[in-house]
């Protein structure tokens, strides 16, 4: 495989011709050069080790391309079906699962969360800390609703973007991001439910609710009710042994500390691998007690595209219907409208930069999706939806234009500049092609 790849790299025009010849119907109308250039440029410039891009509509995948390597050693070329950690792109899948239960009459999304998880009846709000660094906790006026979990208006937050929540970890009030259920069981609210939007662990609690209501683990529920009907064969929490070699390694951007300086000696760029953090194990998962509804799934871009295609088709994929059109509309109906949606200041620079998931545009948030009522400057139309994952995977879905796009690399911290610029360039090229 490596020899074939090197051969094609020597003759890029031949490789490009093969892409054209193998293209599905409709792809010839696209500007293949611009989209490939957008994805290949950061790899050539050694700003990213790997890029994968995919474009599709309600009928089919219309473009897909992979560049670079899945390892820093450059011994494994990236492929379109390379397996990547999609992190928070898991949230849309968990939201779909909850809406399925809602449509079956098993879950009331406007009901208080403690109806489905008794421990949530004891929720407190963390107002700050006194002079002795002891937490100031008060009872909320009410518990959040299931709908508020899906729209990130519940009061649950991520410590990596919330200072009080980070201090709570530092003083031992809660676990850290990777401590699984211990984190979400002990985590207090940051504000009164419904008061504002802030990105957080609400979808993890939504996952627990799905498990409690269905009587299945999230892994079991996803497989039976989403992955099987959508023919998603490369999506899972625990990577099968026979697929481990297809997994892309996680790289970190050199931040100048001593460890990074040492490891960077072995890299051609400022990307490094941190031992024990760069690649998953077969049992890698976010929680020891519950699968994470908010993150930790692995998938491929062609697999994930089936979910986005399904949403463009009002819940249909082929002959399978996993959601009603009314439920799809709920996903794309904003629960809020605030200029601060998607903006957050980092408290954990190793894992995330400051972010603005709305990219400076007018934004709202529906059930599981950031929404752009007026579209974006990079092409997507009115009321399009989008989200991403911690290791710089991103997608958008544009019902108005009947188009979706997915971009993936495997780099931390989140909102990495090279990754964002590549995603935006890919999106711009995709819309210019249509």
C-alpha beads as a LAMMPS data file, in Angstrom:
LAMMPS data file: protein, C-alpha beads

434 atoms
433 bonds

1 atom types
1 bond types

-500.0 500.0 xlo xhi
-500.0 500.0 ylo yhi
-500.0 500.0 zlo zhi

Masses

1 110.0

Atoms # bond

1 1 1 0.000 0.000 0.000
2 1 1 2.819 2.360 0.914
3 1 1 4.661 1.647 -2.347
4 1 1 1.523 2.366 -4.354
5 1 1 1.040 5.636 -2.477
6 1 1 4.616 6.748 -3.126
7 1 1 4.181 5.895 -6.791
8 1 1 1.088 8.077 -7.057
9 1 1 2.833 10.913 -5.237
10 1 1 5.531 10.890 -7.932
11 1 1 2.856 11.316 -10.581
12 1 1 0.198 13.626 -9.066
13 1 1 -1.530 14.180 -12.402
14 1 1 -2.049 10.422 -12.779
15 1 1 -3.433 10.228 -9.267
16 1 1 -5.796 13.141 -9.952
17 1 1 -6.962 11.477 -13.171
18 1 1 -7.782 8.304 -11.274
19 1 1 -9.898 10.320 -8.829
20 1 1 -11.794 11.817 -11.755
21 1 1 -12.348 8.438 -13.391
22 1 1 -13.587 6.928 -10.171
23 1 1 -15.852 9.841 -9.356
24 1 1 -19.543 9.246 -8.746
25 1 1 -22.048 10.880 -11.019
26 1 1 -22.384 14.555 -10.208
27 1 1 -18.836 14.991 -8.967
28 1 1 -17.575 16.247 -12.327
29 1 1 -19.519 19.461 -11.766
30 1 1 -17.483 20.147 -8.644
31 1 1 -14.220 22.043 -8.592
32 1 1 -12.054 19.095 -7.568
33 1 1 -8.849 21.103 -7.815
34 1 1 -9.967 23.784 -5.353
35 1 1 -11.282 21.314 -2.807
36 1 1 -8.228 19.083 -3.029
37 1 1 -5.953 22.100 -2.782
38 1 1 -7.758 23.302 0.342
39 1 1 -7.147 19.929 1.998
40 1 1 -3.623 19.265 0.734
41 1 1 -2.098 22.718 1.352
42 1 1 -1.630 22.441 5.160
43 1 1 -0.140 18.944 4.723
44 1 1 2.332 20.150 2.119
45 1 1 3.229 23.099 4.364
46 1 1 3.637 20.649 7.309
47 1 1 1.051 22.543 9.376
48 1 1 -1.110 19.411 9.619
49 1 1 -0.101 15.769 9.393
50 1 1 -3.398 14.595 7.921
51 1 1 -6.607 15.981 6.440
52 1 1 -9.768 14.218 5.316
53 1 1 -12.675 15.987 3.665
54 1 1 -16.069 14.742 2.511
55 1 1 -18.980 16.461 0.805
56 1 1 -22.446 15.121 0.129
57 1 1 -26.127 15.818 -0.390
58 1 1 -29.438 14.067 0.272
59 1 1 -28.668 11.457 -2.394
60 1 1 -24.994 10.544 -2.149
61 1 1 -21.425 11.412 -1.252
62 1 1 -20.224 13.799 -3.955
63 1 1 -16.601 14.293 -2.944
64 1 1 -14.114 12.646 -0.602
65 1 1 -10.374 12.973 -0.284
66 1 1 -7.574 12.191 2.182
67 1 1 -4.076 13.667 2.431
68 1 1 -0.995 13.036 4.529
69 1 1 -0.415 10.362 7.132
70 1 1 -2.179 9.000 10.200
71 1 1 1.085 8.759 12.153
72 1 1 3.860 11.233 12.817
73 1 1 6.322 8.657 11.513
74 1 1 4.508 8.907 8.149
75 1 1 4.349 5.133 7.791
76 1 1 0.596 4.944 7.178
77 1 1 -1.117 7.131 4.546
78 1 1 -4.412 8.716 5.538
79 1 1 -7.407 7.161 3.802
80 1 1 -10.969 8.373 3.440
81 1 1 -12.036 5.519 5.718
82 1 1 -9.354 6.131 8.359
83 1 1 -10.944 5.875 11.800
84 1 1 -10.904 9.079 13.850
85 1 1 -11.979 10.077 17.349
86 1 1 -15.020 12.261 16.676
87 1 1 -15.315 13.405 20.310
88 1 1 -18.212 15.894 20.612
89 1 1 -19.627 14.969 17.230
90 1 1 -21.045 12.127 19.366
91 1 1 -23.511 14.663 20.778
92 1 1 -25.659 14.766 17.644
93 1 1 -26.014 10.972 17.741
94 1 1 -27.065 11.049 21.409
95 1 1 -29.572 13.790 20.591
96 1 1 -31.059 11.657 17.795
97 1 1 -31.346 8.743 20.238
98 1 1 -33.202 10.900 22.782
99 1 1 -35.572 12.216 20.100
100 1 1 -36.341 8.645 19.030
101 1 1 -37.406 7.849 22.583
102 1 1 -39.394 11.091 22.653
103 1 1 -41.279 10.074 19.511
104 1 1 -41.992 6.658 21.024
105 1 1 -43.605 8.361 24.028
106 1 1 -40.963 7.023 26.424
107 1 1 -39.262 10.360 27.113
108 1 1 -40.707 13.820 27.724
109 1 1 -38.060 16.350 26.689
110 1 1 -39.784 19.093 28.703
111 1 1 -39.742 17.031 31.904
112 1 1 -37.323 17.697 34.745
113 1 1 -34.139 15.603 34.469
114 1 1 -34.501 14.153 37.963
115 1 1 -37.581 12.242 36.769
116 1 1 -35.183 10.052 34.775
117 1 1 -32.055 10.252 36.979
118 1 1 -32.894 10.433 40.676
119 1 1 -29.464 11.708 41.723
120 1 1 -30.076 14.922 39.778
121 1 1 -32.695 15.920 42.353
122 1 1 -29.761 16.948 44.587
123 1 1 -28.205 19.371 42.121
124 1 1 -26.545 22.544 43.428
125 1 1 -25.296 25.699 41.731
126 1 1 -21.644 26.621 42.244
127 1 1 -21.618 30.386 42.834
128 1 1 -17.872 30.610 43.507
129 1 1 -15.460 30.107 46.385
130 1 1 -14.929 31.816 49.749
131 1 1 -11.606 33.115 51.117
132 1 1 -10.709 29.602 52.277
133 1 1 -11.315 28.263 48.756
134 1 1 -14.390 26.389 49.917
135 1 1 -17.184 26.122 47.342
136 1 1 -20.293 28.282 47.709
137 1 1 -23.200 26.032 46.722
138 1 1 -26.879 26.989 46.571
139 1 1 -30.019 25.135 45.550
140 1 1 -31.349 25.977 42.057
141 1 1 -34.841 27.397 41.673
142 1 1 -35.617 24.305 39.586
143 1 1 -33.876 21.378 37.968
144 1 1 -33.065 21.552 34.261
145 1 1 -35.264 19.899 31.661
146 1 1 -34.167 17.272 29.147
147 1 1 -34.582 19.861 26.387
148 1 1 -32.127 22.151 28.204
149 1 1 -29.563 19.343 28.288
150 1 1 -29.782 19.167 24.498
151 1 1 -29.546 22.936 23.993
152 1 1 -26.727 23.576 26.515
153 1 1 -28.897 25.868 28.612
154 1 1 -29.081 23.484 31.593
155 1 1 -26.319 25.044 33.683
156 1 1 -23.940 22.113 33.198
157 1 1 -20.591 23.288 31.818
158 1 1 -17.147 22.018 30.809
159 1 1 -14.304 22.860 33.171
160 1 1 -11.954 23.461 30.249
161 1 1 -13.966 26.601 29.425
162 1 1 -15.268 27.616 32.861
163 1 1 -12.975 28.964 35.592
164 1 1 -15.168 28.049 38.579
165 1 1 -15.589 24.508 37.261
166 1 1 -11.826 24.231 36.782
167 1 1 -11.183 25.379 40.357
168 1 1 -13.751 22.809 41.515
169 1 1 -11.575 20.128 39.948
170 1 1 -8.414 21.555 41.463
171 1 1 -9.856 21.464 44.997
172 1 1 -11.296 17.983 44.531
173 1 1 -14.981 18.889 44.387
174 1 1 -15.340 17.119 41.032
175 1 1 -13.270 14.801 38.882
176 1 1 -11.375 15.940 35.793
177 1 1 -12.533 15.630 32.203
178 1 1 -11.336 12.051 31.794
179 1 1 -12.724 10.679 35.067
180 1 1 -15.977 9.542 33.511
181 1 1 -19.068 9.218 35.628
182 1 1 -17.317 10.619 38.721
183 1 1 -17.084 13.932 36.920
184 1 1 -20.690 14.185 35.899
185 1 1 -22.129 12.794 39.135
186 1 1 -20.416 15.414 41.265
187 1 1 -20.414 18.371 38.904
188 1 1 -22.627 21.260 40.069
189 1 1 -24.450 23.678 37.823
190 1 1 -22.759 26.949 36.877
191 1 1 -25.977 28.959 36.615
192 1 1 -29.740 28.711 36.957
193 1 1 -31.236 26.368 34.340
194 1 1 -32.502 28.277 31.316
195 1 1 -30.682 31.505 32.185
196 1 1 -28.143 31.369 29.358
197 1 1 -26.164 29.189 26.958
198 1 1 -22.846 27.589 27.912
199 1 1 -21.299 24.504 26.366
200 1 1 -21.011 21.611 28.769
201 1 1 -21.610 18.070 29.972
202 1 1 -25.390 18.168 29.570
203 1 1 -25.261 15.668 26.710
204 1 1 -23.417 13.219 28.983
205 1 1 -26.423 13.333 31.290
206 1 1 -28.664 12.980 28.238
207 1 1 -26.786 9.754 27.468
208 1 1 -27.456 8.464 30.984
209 1 1 -31.155 9.261 30.490
210 1 1 -31.203 7.361 27.181
211 1 1 -29.674 4.359 28.958
212 1 1 -32.120 4.536 31.881
213 1 1 -35.203 4.937 29.670
214 1 1 -34.230 2.321 27.068
215 1 1 -32.715 -0.231 29.453
216 1 1 -29.711 -0.479 27.104
217 1 1 -26.184 0.875 27.145
218 1 1 -25.542 3.699 24.706
219 1 1 -23.344 1.367 22.678
220 1 1 -26.196 -1.138 22.404
221 1 1 -28.817 1.532 21.713
222 1 1 -26.759 3.264 19.013
223 1 1 -25.976 -0.021 17.292
224 1 1 -29.587 -1.243 17.188
225 1 1 -31.429 2.010 16.520
226 1 1 -29.000 4.220 14.602
227 1 1 -25.889 2.456 13.301
228 1 1 -27.607 -0.651 11.891
229 1 1 -30.466 1.136 10.058
230 1 1 -27.989 3.706 8.695
231 1 1 -25.466 0.989 7.750
232 1 1 -22.785 2.649 9.874
233 1 1 -20.305 -0.203 10.212
234 1 1 -17.288 1.801 11.368
235 1 1 -18.757 3.663 14.340
236 1 1 -18.177 2.428 17.883
237 1 1 -16.993 3.238 21.395
238 1 1 -14.628 0.288 21.585
239 1 1 -12.508 -0.251 18.501
240 1 1 -12.510 -3.850 17.196
241 1 1 -9.078 -5.431 17.181
242 1 1 -9.180 -5.973 13.429
243 1 1 -9.718 -2.229 12.834
244 1 1 -7.092 -0.752 15.152
245 1 1 -4.559 -0.329 12.327
246 1 1 -6.970 2.061 10.580
247 1 1 -7.081 4.478 13.551
248 1 1 -5.369 7.846 13.097
249 1 1 -3.017 8.840 15.912
250 1 1 -3.729 11.934 17.963
251 1 1 -1.092 14.663 17.689
252 1 1 -0.502 17.746 19.831
253 1 1 0.628 21.184 18.783
254 1 1 3.921 22.122 20.485
255 1 1 3.157 24.664 23.234
256 1 1 6.761 25.229 24.267
257 1 1 6.928 23.278 27.522
258 1 1 9.913 21.043 28.314
259 1 1 8.225 17.775 27.280
260 1 1 7.077 19.286 24.001
261 1 1 10.523 20.732 23.306
262 1 1 12.076 17.282 23.738
263 1 1 9.506 15.448 21.623
264 1 1 9.636 18.101 18.904
265 1 1 13.239 17.082 18.227
266 1 1 11.780 14.041 16.489
267 1 1 9.233 15.933 14.378
268 1 1 9.521 17.849 11.098
269 1 1 6.878 20.304 12.300
270 1 1 5.556 21.610 15.611
271 1 1 3.245 18.571 15.834
272 1 1 4.249 15.907 18.321
273 1 1 3.004 12.615 19.701
274 1 1 2.693 12.192 23.448
275 1 1 3.140 8.533 24.465
276 1 1 -0.032 6.936 25.875
277 1 1 -2.118 9.880 24.562
278 1 1 -1.614 9.580 20.832
279 1 1 -3.530 6.403 20.020
280 1 1 -6.518 4.578 21.513
281 1 1 -6.809 1.183 23.110
282 1 1 -9.512 -1.329 22.147
283 1 1 -11.403 -0.502 25.331
284 1 1 -10.939 3.272 25.221
285 1 1 -14.009 5.026 26.567
286 1 1 -14.860 8.110 28.522
287 1 1 -16.515 6.499 31.516
288 1 1 -16.179 3.279 33.432
289 1 1 -19.857 3.241 34.367
290 1 1 -21.590 4.804 31.393
291 1 1 -20.674 5.390 27.813
292 1 1 -20.322 9.087 27.163
293 1 1 -23.210 10.702 25.354
294 1 1 -21.083 13.804 24.926
295 1 1 -17.979 12.270 23.385
296 1 1 -15.601 9.338 22.873
297 1 1 -17.123 7.677 19.803
298 1 1 -14.866 6.663 16.918
299 1 1 -16.080 6.806 13.336
300 1 1 -15.112 7.485 9.728
301 1 1 -16.260 10.367 7.590
302 1 1 -18.217 8.104 5.183
303 1 1 -19.958 6.515 8.177
304 1 1 -20.864 9.817 9.812
305 1 1 -22.035 11.183 6.477
306 1 1 -24.912 8.693 6.516
307 1 1 -26.353 10.409 9.585
308 1 1 -26.087 13.831 7.927
309 1 1 -27.621 12.506 4.712
310 1 1 -30.441 11.052 6.793
311 1 1 -31.155 14.459 8.360
312 1 1 -31.196 16.088 4.913
313 1 1 -33.797 13.466 3.951
314 1 1 -36.089 14.347 6.868
315 1 1 -35.049 11.307 8.885
316 1 1 -34.911 8.781 6.020
317 1 1 -31.931 6.734 4.843
318 1 1 -32.819 4.461 1.966
319 1 1 -35.901 2.589 3.158
320 1 1 -35.132 3.182 6.837
321 1 1 -36.713 6.009 8.805
322 1 1 -35.046 6.765 12.136
323 1 1 -36.729 10.109 12.861
324 1 1 -39.860 11.930 11.746
325 1 1 -39.532 15.174 9.806
326 1 1 -41.022 16.952 12.849
327 1 1 -38.193 15.639 15.040
328 1 1 -35.616 16.763 12.468
329 1 1 -37.236 20.203 12.555
330 1 1 -36.725 20.281 16.333
331 1 1 -32.988 19.766 15.818
332 1 1 -32.901 22.793 13.520
333 1 1 -35.137 25.055 15.646
334 1 1 -33.148 27.430 17.837
335 1 1 -33.866 27.452 21.544
336 1 1 -31.923 30.688 21.982
337 1 1 -30.530 33.604 19.977
338 1 1 -27.417 35.125 21.482
339 1 1 -24.276 36.659 19.957
340 1 1 -22.197 34.785 22.544
341 1 1 -23.217 31.302 21.460
342 1 1 -20.139 29.194 20.777
343 1 1 -17.640 31.607 22.405
344 1 1 -15.517 30.342 25.300
345 1 1 -12.148 31.146 26.904
346 1 1 -9.837 28.205 27.552
347 1 1 -8.891 26.997 31.024
348 1 1 -6.945 24.005 29.644
349 1 1 -4.557 25.152 26.865
350 1 1 -3.184 21.646 26.227
351 1 1 -6.611 20.530 25.037
352 1 1 -8.300 23.656 23.698
353 1 1 -7.710 27.198 22.527
354 1 1 -10.206 30.000 23.022
355 1 1 -13.085 29.164 20.715
356 1 1 -15.805 30.807 18.677
357 1 1 -17.799 28.006 17.099
358 1 1 -20.107 30.582 15.531
359 1 1 -17.132 32.030 13.580
360 1 1 -18.278 35.557 14.330
361 1 1 -21.675 35.038 12.694
362 1 1 -25.164 35.366 14.134
363 1 1 -25.879 32.110 15.921
364 1 1 -28.452 30.146 17.829
365 1 1 -28.573 26.637 19.205
366 1 1 -31.165 23.955 18.526
367 1 1 -31.234 20.427 19.882
368 1 1 -27.665 19.210 19.434
369 1 1 -26.657 21.691 16.725
370 1 1 -25.243 25.206 16.542
371 1 1 -27.427 27.115 14.071
372 1 1 -26.647 30.013 11.729
373 1 1 -29.882 31.914 11.010
374 1 1 -28.180 34.053 8.348
375 1 1 -25.617 31.547 7.114
376 1 1 -21.846 32.156 7.155
377 1 1 -19.335 34.059 5.048
378 1 1 -17.809 30.737 3.980
379 1 1 -20.895 29.619 2.088
380 1 1 -23.458 27.808 4.163
381 1 1 -27.023 29.062 3.924
382 1 1 -29.693 30.257 6.328
383 1 1 -30.573 28.027 9.275
384 1 1 -27.708 25.638 8.588
385 1 1 -26.349 23.594 11.485
386 1 1 -22.869 22.598 12.571
387 1 1 -20.655 21.284 15.344
388 1 1 -17.256 19.740 15.913
389 1 1 -15.083 17.556 18.111
390 1 1 -12.160 18.163 20.456
391 1 1 -9.525 16.787 18.079
392 1 1 -10.499 19.196 15.301
393 1 1 -13.211 17.324 13.484
394 1 1 -16.001 19.533 12.115
395 1 1 -19.191 19.229 10.099
396 1 1 -21.953 21.398 8.732
397 1 1 -25.347 20.539 7.305
398 1 1 -27.249 22.956 5.057
399 1 1 -30.861 21.971 4.428
400 1 1 -31.518 25.005 2.216
401 1 1 -28.730 24.141 -0.237
402 1 1 -29.026 20.357 0.225
403 1 1 -25.371 19.955 1.127
404 1 1 -23.275 18.760 4.050
405 1 1 -19.556 18.694 4.626
406 1 1 -17.220 16.988 7.085
407 1 1 -13.579 17.710 7.814
408 1 1 -11.225 15.765 10.039
409 1 1 -7.725 15.841 11.320
410 1 1 -6.501 14.509 14.684
411 1 1 -4.785 17.390 16.432
412 1 1 -5.079 19.042 19.830
413 1 1 -5.717 21.637 21.093
414 1 1 -9.247 22.183 19.858
415 1 1 -9.824 25.120 17.546
416 1 1 -6.321 24.742 16.202
417 1 1 -5.651 27.601 13.780
418 1 1 -4.367 25.444 10.915
419 1 1 -7.329 23.089 11.301
420 1 1 -9.902 25.895 11.367
421 1 1 -8.375 27.626 8.349
422 1 1 -8.420 24.350 6.429
423 1 1 -12.027 23.627 7.362
424 1 1 -13.095 27.109 6.249
425 1 1 -11.121 26.847 3.006
426 1 1 -12.734 23.475 2.307
427 1 1 -16.197 24.865 2.962
428 1 1 -15.578 27.880 0.723
429 1 1 -14.310 25.654 -2.093
430 1 1 -17.303 23.340 -1.719
431 1 1 -19.838 26.157 -2.140
432 1 1 -17.968 27.720 -5.041
433 1 1 -18.233 24.325 -6.731
434 1 1 -21.988 24.106 -6.379

Bonds

1 1 1 2
2 1 2 3
3 1 3 4
4 1 4 5
5 1 5 6
6 1 6 7
7 1 7 8
8 1 8 9
9 1 9 10
10 1 10 11
11 1 11 12
12 1 12 13
13 1 13 14
14 1 14 15
15 1 15 16
16 1 16 17
17 1 17 18
18 1 18 19
19 1 19 20
20 1 20 21
21 1 21 22
22 1 22 23
23 1 23 24
24 1 24 25
25 1 25 26
26 1 26 27
27 1 27 28
28 1 28 29
29 1 29 30
30 1 30 31
31 1 31 32
32 1 32 33
33 1 33 34
34 1 34 35
35 1 35 36
36 1 36 37
37 1 37 38
38 1 38 39
39 1 39 40
40 1 40 41
41 1 41 42
42 1 42 43
43 1 43 44
44 1 44 45
45 1 45 46
46 1 46 47
47 1 47 48
48 1 48 49
49 1 49 50
50 1 50 51
51 1 51 52
52 1 52 53
53 1 53 54
54 1 54 55
55 1 55 56
56 1 56 57
57 1 57 58
58 1 58 59
59 1 59 60
60 1 60 61
61 1 61 62
62 1 62 63
63 1 63 64
64 1 64 65
65 1 65 66
66 1 66 67
67 1 67 68
68 1 68 69
69 1 69 70
70 1 70 71
71 1 71 72
72 1 72 73
73 1 73 74
74 1 74 75
75 1 75 76
76 1 76 77
77 1 77 78
78 1 78 79
79 1 79 80
80 1 80 81
81 1 81 82
82 1 82 83
83 1 83 84
84 1 84 85
85 1 85 86
86 1 86 87
87 1 87 88
88 1 88 89
89 1 89 90
90 1 90 91
91 1 91 92
92 1 92 93
93 1 93 94
94 1 94 95
95 1 95 96
96 1 96 97
97 1 97 98
98 1 98 99
99 1 99 100
100 1 100 101
101 1 101 102
102 1 102 103
103 1 103 104
104 1 104 105
105 1 105 106
106 1 106 107
107 1 107 108
108 1 108 109
109 1 109 110
110 1 110 111
111 1 111 112
112 1 112 113
113 1 113 114
114 1 114 115
115 1 115 116
116 1 116 117
117 1 117 118
118 1 118 119
119 1 119 120
120 1 120 121
121 1 121 122
122 1 122 123
123 1 123 124
124 1 124 125
125 1 125 126
126 1 126 127
127 1 127 128
128 1 128 129
129 1 129 130
130 1 130 131
131 1 131 132
132 1 132 133
133 1 133 134
134 1 134 135
135 1 135 136
136 1 136 137
137 1 137 138
138 1 138 139
139 1 139 140
140 1 140 141
141 1 141 142
142 1 142 143
143 1 143 144
144 1 144 145
145 1 145 146
146 1 146 147
147 1 147 148
148 1 148 149
149 1 149 150
150 1 150 151
151 1 151 152
152 1 152 153
153 1 153 154
154 1 154 155
155 1 155 156
156 1 156 157
157 1 157 158
158 1 158 159
159 1 159 160
160 1 160 161
161 1 161 162
162 1 162 163
163 1 163 164
164 1 164 165
165 1 165 166
166 1 166 167
167 1 167 168
168 1 168 169
169 1 169 170
170 1 170 171
171 1 171 172
172 1 172 173
173 1 173 174
174 1 174 175
175 1 175 176
176 1 176 177
177 1 177 178
178 1 178 179
179 1 179 180
180 1 180 181
181 1 181 182
182 1 182 183
183 1 183 184
184 1 184 185
185 1 185 186
186 1 186 187
187 1 187 188
188 1 188 189
189 1 189 190
190 1 190 191
191 1 191 192
192 1 192 193
193 1 193 194
194 1 194 195
195 1 195 196
196 1 196 197
197 1 197 198
198 1 198 199
199 1 199 200
200 1 200 201
201 1 201 202
202 1 202 203
203 1 203 204
204 1 204 205
205 1 205 206
206 1 206 207
207 1 207 208
208 1 208 209
209 1 209 210
210 1 210 211
211 1 211 212
212 1 212 213
213 1 213 214
214 1 214 215
215 1 215 216
216 1 216 217
217 1 217 218
218 1 218 219
219 1 219 220
220 1 220 221
221 1 221 222
222 1 222 223
223 1 223 224
224 1 224 225
225 1 225 226
226 1 226 227
227 1 227 228
228 1 228 229
229 1 229 230
230 1 230 231
231 1 231 232
232 1 232 233
233 1 233 234
234 1 234 235
235 1 235 236
236 1 236 237
237 1 237 238
238 1 238 239
239 1 239 240
240 1 240 241
241 1 241 242
242 1 242 243
243 1 243 244
244 1 244 245
245 1 245 246
246 1 246 247
247 1 247 248
248 1 248 249
249 1 249 250
250 1 250 251
251 1 251 252
252 1 252 253
253 1 253 254
254 1 254 255
255 1 255 256
256 1 256 257
257 1 257 258
258 1 258 259
259 1 259 260
260 1 260 261
261 1 261 262
262 1 262 263
263 1 263 264
264 1 264 265
265 1 265 266
266 1 266 267
267 1 267 268
268 1 268 269
269 1 269 270
270 1 270 271
271 1 271 272
272 1 272 273
273 1 273 274
274 1 274 275
275 1 275 276
276 1 276 277
277 1 277 278
278 1 278 279
279 1 279 280
280 1 280 281
281 1 281 282
282 1 282 283
283 1 283 284
284 1 284 285
285 1 285 286
286 1 286 287
287 1 287 288
288 1 288 289
289 1 289 290
290 1 290 291
291 1 291 292
292 1 292 293
293 1 293 294
294 1 294 295
295 1 295 296
296 1 296 297
297 1 297 298
298 1 298 299
299 1 299 300
300 1 300 301
301 1 301 302
302 1 302 303
303 1 303 304
304 1 304 305
305 1 305 306
306 1 306 307
307 1 307 308
308 1 308 309
309 1 309 310
310 1 310 311
311 1 311 312
312 1 312 313
313 1 313 314
314 1 314 315
315 1 315 316
316 1 316 317
317 1 317 318
318 1 318 319
319 1 319 320
320 1 320 321
321 1 321 322
322 1 322 323
323 1 323 324
324 1 324 325
325 1 325 326
326 1 326 327
327 1 327 328
328 1 328 329
329 1 329 330
330 1 330 331
331 1 331 332
332 1 332 333
333 1 333 334
334 1 334 335
335 1 335 336
336 1 336 337
337 1 337 338
338 1 338 339
339 1 339 340
340 1 340 341
341 1 341 342
342 1 342 343
343 1 343 344
344 1 344 345
345 1 345 346
346 1 346 347
347 1 347 348
348 1 348 349
349 1 349 350
350 1 350 351
351 1 351 352
352 1 352 353
353 1 353 354
354 1 354 355
355 1 355 356
356 1 356 357
357 1 357 358
358 1 358 359
359 1 359 360
360 1 360 361
361 1 361 362
362 1 362 363
363 1 363 364
364 1 364 365
365 1 365 366
366 1 366 367
367 1 367 368
368 1 368 369
369 1 369 370
370 1 370 371
371 1 371 372
372 1 372 373
373 1 373 374
374 1 374 375
375 1 375 376
376 1 376 377
377 1 377 378
378 1 378 379
379 1 379 380
380 1 380 381
381 1 381 382
382 1 382 383
383 1 383 384
384 1 384 385
385 1 385 386
386 1 386 387
387 1 387 388
388 1 388 389
389 1 389 390
390 1 390 391
391 1 391 392
392 1 392 393
393 1 393 394
394 1 394 395
395 1 395 396
396 1 396 397
397 1 397 398
398 1 398 399
399 1 399 400
400 1 400 401
401 1 401 402
402 1 402 403
403 1 403 404
404 1 404 405
405 1 405 406
406 1 406 407
407 1 407 408
408 1 408 409
409 1 409 410
410 1 410 411
411 1 411 412
412 1 412 413
413 1 413 414
414 1 414 415
415 1 415 416
416 1 416 417
417 1 417 418
418 1 418 419
419 1 419 420
420 1 420 421
421 1 421 422
422 1 422 423
423 1 423 424
424 1 424 425
425 1 425 426
426 1 426 427
427 1 427 428
428 1 428 429
429 1 429 430
430 1 430 431
431 1 431 432
432 1 432 433
433 1 433 434
